Amino acid sequence: MKTAIFILSLVVSFHASADWTSNSKINSIKITSSGDALVDLSSYEAFSSGGGVHCEKDVFILSSDDNGFKARYSAILSAHMAGRKVKFTYYGCQGAHIKVGSVVIPS
């Protein structure tokens, strides 16, 4: 299981120019009727490289239409099931939610 999580964290890229969250546990994952994943983190502290992103809700969205959805969702679900913390990069809002860019599972 640790190997799978490590490989998933390598597959999902990290972009230095993005904003990012602190290492946080996942409170909940909700799948919407359109197939998008809404992820609520236990603590949300934003770190910014360019002014920050301010959306209406502090809930993250992973759109099922995005490239890499399956890999990123698998990483999120694996981390949640293993009780591991995650770190998200993000670039803006999608509706009222913060749009997930990359998923990192820190060691």
VEXTI-248887 format. One line per 10 residues: number of its first residue (from 1); for each residue x, y, z of C-alpha. Coordinates in steps of 0.25 Angstrom, whole numbers, plus 5000, padded with zeros to 4 digits. Example, Ala and Ser with C-alpha at 12.3 -4.5 7.8 and 13.67 -1.06 7.14 Angstrom:
2
1	5049/4982/5031 | 5055/4996/5029
//
This chain:
107
1	5000/5000/5000 | 5011/5010/5003 | 5017/5007/4990 | 5004/5010/4983 | 5003/5023/4990 | 5017/5027/4987 | 5016/5024/4972 | 5003/5032/4972 | 5009/5044/4978 | 5020/5043/4967
11	5010/5042/4956 | 5003/5054/4960 | 5011/5067/4957 | 5014/5079/4966 | 5015/5093/4960 | 5023/5103/4968 | 5015/5115/4963 | 5002/5110/4969 | 4996/5113/4982 | 4996/5101/4991
21	4990/5096/5004 | 4996/5092/5017 | 4997/5077/5019 | 4983/5073/5024 | 4974/5061/5027 | 4962/5059/5018 | 4949/5061/5026 | 4940/5056/5014 | 4939/5053/5000 | 4925/5055/4992
31	4923/5051/4978 | 4913/5060/4971 | 4902/5055/4961 | 4911/5060/4950 | 4923/5052/4955 | 4931/5063/4961 | 4938/5061/4975 | 4937/5071/4986 | 4947/5069/4996 | 4947/5076/5010
41	4960/5077/5018 | 4961/5076/5033 | 4969/5089/5033 | 4971/5099/5021 | 4982/5108/5022 | 4986/5114/5008 | 5000/5117/5004 | 5002/5126/4992 | 5012/5129/4982 | 5004/5140/4975
51	4993/5147/4984 | 4984/5135/4987 | 4971/5130/4982 | 4958/5134/4989 | 4946/5125/4986 | 4932/5126/4992 | 4934/5112/4999 | 4947/5106/5006 | 4943/5092/4999 | 4952/5087/4988
61	4946/5082/4974 | 4952/5071/4965 | 4945/5072/4952 | 4942/5059/4945 | 4944/5065/4932 | 4959/5069/4935 | 4971/5062/4930 | 4977/5053/4940 | 4964/5052/4948 | 4965/5037/4951
71	4979/5038/4956 | 4977/5050/4965 | 4964/5044/4970 | 4971/5031/4973 | 4982/5038/4981 | 4972/5045/4989 | 4963/5033/4992 | 4976/5025/4995 | 4981/5036/5005 | 4967/5037/5011
81	4966/5022/5013 | 4980/5021/5019 | 4978/5032/5028 | 4989/5040/5022 | 4990/5055/5020 | 4989/5062/5006 | 4994/5075/5000 | 4987/5081/4988 | 4992/5091/4978 | 4981/5100/4973
91	4979/5111/4962 | 4966/5117/4964 | 4951/5115/4966 | 4941/5106/4959 | 4928/5112/4963 | 4928/5114/4978 | 4939/5103/4980 | 4954/5103/4980 | 4959/5096/4967 | 4969/5085/4970
101	4982/5085/4962 | 4991/5075/4967 | 4990/5065/4979 | 5003/5062/4988 | 5003/5051/4998 | 5015/5056/5007 | 5024/5046/5014
//
